[in-house]
């Protein structure tokens, strides 16, 4: 439990809007879970039992709408939950702060002074021949 409470401050920057919207998507997805048996009951009773053509005209669109809503809510809660979780992991590791504040650079003087060894020499026989002036890329671009 102590570990959980130590991680809660990392959640604070992401509570609004990401975490709250993810929770709303979770609640909506759970609420639409009960709509499926309700719709199946209406299909069985009204369409097959009473042979009501009026119910048959709008019920398929309602079923498709409920499942489309469930899909969007499931995507929202999954995406936002993963987003918050990965951001918290990056914050705990300190990844996000370092790369934004101090971009990676290479110091040429330091690299030359701390060279790890001599450059490898390639024998002249294994070198590729230099391209002639006739086959330069500039000439290739001019030909069309």
Buried (B, 14 or more C-beta within 10 A) or exposed (E): EEEEEEEEEBBEEBEEEBBEBBBBBBEBBEEBEEBEEEBEEBBEEBBEEEEBEEBEEEBEEEBEEBBEBBEEBBEBBBBBBEBBEEBBEBBEEEEEEEEEEEEEEEEEEEEEEEEEEEEEEEEEEEEEEEEEEEEEEEEEEEEE
